[in-house]
Every structure is written in C-alpha cells, then in structure tokens.
Amino acid sequence: MTMSTVICIGMAGSGKTTFMQRLNSHLRTKKTPPYVINLDPAVLKIPYGANIDIRDSIKYKKVMENYQLGPNGAIVTSLNLFSTKIDQVIKLVEKKKEKYNHCIIDTPGQIECFVWSASGAIITESFASTFPTVIAYIVDTPRNTSPTTFMSNMLYACSILYKTKLPMIVVFNKNDVTNADFAKDWMTDFESFQRAVRDDQELNGDLGMGSGYMSSLINSMSLMLEEFYSQLDMVSVSSFTGEGFDDFLTAVDNKVDEYEEYYKAERERILKAKEEKEKLRKDKSINGLMKDLGLNDKKDGNESDASAEVISDIEAGDGDGLVDRDEDEGVEREYTFPGEERTQGEITEKDTPGLQKRYQEALESVAKTASSETAENIARHLK
Ligand SMILES: Nc1nc2c(ncn2[C@@H]2O[C@H](COP(=O)(O)OP(=O)(O)OP(=O)(O)O)[C@@H](O)[C@H]2O)c(=O)[nH]1
C-alpha cells in the first residue's frame, strides 16, 4: 500500500480544521493513523497533533512585522518561505511512506492564498508528483442551500480542479445541521436544479437584475457544471458527529485508483509536452542567435552602429532573440534568453548538448570580419 495525500481545501469557516480533526481521530480508531501536516501559518491552535507544522519554522506575526504586510500578504509570504524548503518536507514524508497510508494536509482558511499563489501551486505539485494526491473540497452545507450560492461554490471548486488537475472529492460538511441530499439532487438532476433556481427567483423577487439575463446565465453555467460534476465524487459528512467518514475514505481509495489510471498518465504527458516545448524554444533561440551572427557577417565590417540595430531588431521582433540591456550603463552585459533563463541565468551546455560547439562554430565564422561591439560582447560572453 502506498501512501496517498489528501489536501483539504475550503472556504473560510467551512470546517476544514474540524474535518481534519475528525478524519485524524477516525483513522486512529481504525488503527491506521495518518501523517498530518498543517500549512496554515495564521491558525492559533489546531485541535490535532501535526507531524509537520508550518508554524514551527515560520512565525506569521514576525513575517507581518518584518515585511510590513497585512494578514493575507503575510500568509502568502509564509507559504513562499515554506515552499523554498518543500524538497526537505517531501523527503521527510517520503521516509514515512511505508508506515502511513494517508498523509492529510490542512491549508489556510484564506483559500485564495493557497490555491492561487505560486507557493501553493509548488507545494501541491511537489506532493502530487511524489504521491497519489487527492483534493478534498470542503463545503459548508448549511450556507449553500441557495442555488445561486451553491453554484458559485461549485464554480470555485471547478476552477480549483482546473488549476490543480488533481482528482477531487466534494465534501458536504455539517450534515448534522443540514442534510446534503438537496445538493446530491442538484448535482445529478439538472431539472431539479432549474426548479430550485426558479423558486429562488420567485421567492426573492427579481431585484432588478433582469430575470431573462440572469436565468439564461444560470442555465448555461449549470450546463457547464454538469460536465464538472461527472468528474467528481461527492460525500456528505458531519465533522461534528463523525458520520460519513467511511464513505469519505472509500471515495479517497476510488480517487487514488483514478489518479494512478488517468491523472498520473495525464500529468506525465503534460510534463513531457512542456519539456519538448521548452527544447524547441531553446533551439529556436539558438537559431536566432546564429542568424544574428550570420547577418553581421554579411554587413560591412565598419558599420559598428548597424550591429546594435540587429540586436534591437530582434528584440522588437518576434521576441525570440536576445534581450538588449543598453540602459543598464556601467552594468556588465549579460545576454540571456527569454523565459525561464532570463531569471535563472544562461543556457548551459548540460541543458543543450552541443550548444557550446555551435556557438563556437558560428563565432569562428564571423569573428574575423565582425568588428562590431555586439560581436565582441558575444565573444566575451562565450569565453
Ligand atoms: N454543526 C457542525 N459544526 C461544524 C462542523 N464542522 C465544523 N463546524 C463548526 O464550524 C466552525 C468552523 O469550523 P473550522 O473547523 O474552524 O473551519 P475552518 O474552515 O478550518 O475555518 P478557518 O480555518 O477559519 O477557515 C466551527 O465553529 C466548528 O465548530 C460540523 O460538521 N457540524
């Protein structure tokens, strides 16, 4: 049995933390305790014992003070700091993968700080590329009985599915307060959802929004959601009473199988396509550079200013050439390529085998005739 990861995401107050607490105790009573991670830097107290807690390494209040940030900015910055060490965290969890069946992760209540931040994506991606990973999207059932609120919440869940590209379980929490059968009904029967929307509109009046427009918008969105619902598992639970947690664990097992069958292959395909695209882009950049060197060769060797035009021509052109940094006077020029390398440094021989040789050949073919400053700079750069 390999360890699977469950990342709990939900709107503030949906009951994520209580859900984590109940899931933890439920698994413990089954004699399969989970490995628990807390990623909420701002929480004061957590009602479960965490194996890894972001608060051990990052002091949220200090981040706020030191970086002069508000609450949300400090959460994002704390996650950024934490994500710089994510490889160490993954190594720690990996060491325990034989001992635990589940790794459960609590995320900040400010959902957007995690879902839409670069660090949230890095953390999710790191887990997903190491373990079968499932998203548990926690919904506050009593607060979603209005069809429009429900649909907004489902659209948000849909955007998370699209962003993370991971299997998702929608967990209707607080079942002890409001039974989630209505939600199951709306998700499986389009007509029933339409009826609920009509009833809701009649009950609340039109509010001057123009019923024609609103209802046709809701109709088309709910049609789109039908497709989304087909990708999901949904369960209803009560973190208060513990009801529904066996169903949740069965859903996790189903989604892990699905992850292995479909998502894993899909993720690998995306990564491969990304790599190939990157390789093509690099080749294109190199060809651009070689073309530039060749162009210089054809020009009159005395036209030193003309060579500068070539650089800016490329920059203003299709964007696949060099970056002109004339404005940085006094700063040593560094020619980089657009994209990742612009920030990370040069393309190395390791990245593109044969690159150095091709540079050298191109340089030798023009070096004798080109007297321009650009060619000299490139020659200096190649040394
Ligand atoms: N009745 C009932 N109340 C619940 C249930 N789950 C959570 N709650 C209550 O809902 C409130 C919010 O729960 P939390 O677990 O703090 O929610 P959260 O999503 O972690 O909140 P943030 O971290 O602030 O986003 C608390 O008062 C809980 O007691 C449930 O299943 N039934």
The ligand as an SDF file (V2000), in Angstrom:
LIG
                    3D

 32 34  0  0  0  0  0  0  0  0999 V2000
  -22.5520   21.5220   13.4660 N   0  0  0  0  0  0  0  0  0  0  0  0
  -21.3600   21.3890   12.9190 C   0  0  0  0  0  0  0  0  0  0  0  0
  -20.4470   22.3670   13.0570 N   0  0  0  0  0  0  0  0  0  0  0  0
  -19.2520   22.2130   12.4820 C   0  0  0  0  0  0  0  0  0  0  0  0
  -18.9170   21.0620   11.7330 C   0  0  0  0  0  0  0  0  0  0  0  0
  -17.6590   21.2090   11.2620 N   0  0  0  0  0  0  0  0  0  0  0  0
  -17.2180   22.4020   11.7220 C   0  0  0  0  0  0  0  0  0  0  0  0
  -18.1660   23.0090   12.4370 N   0  0  0  0  0  0  0  0  0  0  0  0
  -18.0880   24.3300   13.0710 C   0  0  0  0  0  0  0  0  0  0  0  0
  -17.8310   25.2910   12.0620 O   0  0  0  0  0  0  0  0  0  0  0  0
  -16.9970   26.3250   12.5600 C   0  0  0  0  0  0  0  0  0  0  0  0
  -15.7760   26.4810   11.6560 C   0  0  0  0  0  0  0  0  0  0  0  0
  -15.0020   25.3040   11.7260 O   0  0  0  0  0  0  0  0  0  0  0  0
  -13.4400   25.2940   11.4760 P   0  0  0  0  0  0  0  0  0  0  0  0
  -13.0280   23.8690   11.5120 O   0  0  0  0  0  0  0  0  0  0  0  0
  -12.7450   26.2520   12.3520 O   0  0  0  0  0  0  0  0  0  0  0  0
  -13.4370   25.8320    9.9890 O   0  0  0  0  0  0  0  0  0  0  0  0
  -12.1800   26.1970    9.0640 P   0  0  0  0  0  0  0  0  0  0  0  0
  -12.6530   26.0280    7.6790 O   0  0  0  0  0  0  0  0  0  0  0  0
  -10.9930   25.4330    9.4770 O   0  0  0  0  0  0  0  0  0  0  0  0
  -12.0210   27.6860    9.4370 O   0  0  0  0  0  0  0  0  0  0  0  0
  -10.8030   28.6430    9.0070 P   0  0  0  0  0  0  0  0  0  0  0  0
   -9.5380   27.9330    9.3460 O   0  0  0  0  0  0  0  0  0  0  0  0
  -11.0520   29.8770    9.8190 O   0  0  0  0  0  0  0  0  0  0  0  0
  -11.0210   28.8420    7.5710 O   0  0  0  0  0  0  0  0  0  0  0  0
  -16.6180   25.9160   13.9780 C   0  0  0  0  0  0  0  0  0  0  0  0
  -17.4430   26.6130   14.8500 O   0  0  0  0  0  0  0  0  0  0  0  0
  -16.9130   24.4320   14.0340 C   0  0  0  0  0  0  0  0  0  0  0  0
  -17.2920   24.0010   15.2990 O   0  0  0  0  0  0  0  0  0  0  0  0
  -19.9220   20.0310   11.6130 C   0  0  0  0  0  0  0  0  0  0  0  0
  -19.7540   19.0010   10.9830 O   0  0  0  0  0  0  0  0  0  0  0  0
  -21.1200   20.2660   12.2290 N   0  0  0  0  0  0  0  0  0  0  0  0
  1  2  1  0
  2  3  2  0
  2 32  1  0
  3  4  1  0
  4  5  2  0
  4  8  1  0
  5  6  1  0
  5 30  1  0
  6  7  2  0
  7  8  1  0
  8  9  1  0
  9 10  1  0
  9 28  1  0
 10 11  1  0
 11 12  1  0
 11 26  1  0
 12 13  1  0
 13 14  1  0
 14 15  2  0
 14 16  1  0
 14 17  1  0
 17 18  1  0
 18 19  2  0
 18 20  1  0
 18 21  1  0
 21 22  1  0
 22 23  2  0
 22 24  1  0
 22 25  1  0
 26 27  1  0
 26 28  1  0
 28 29  1  0
 30 31  2  0
 30 32  1  0
M  END
$$$$
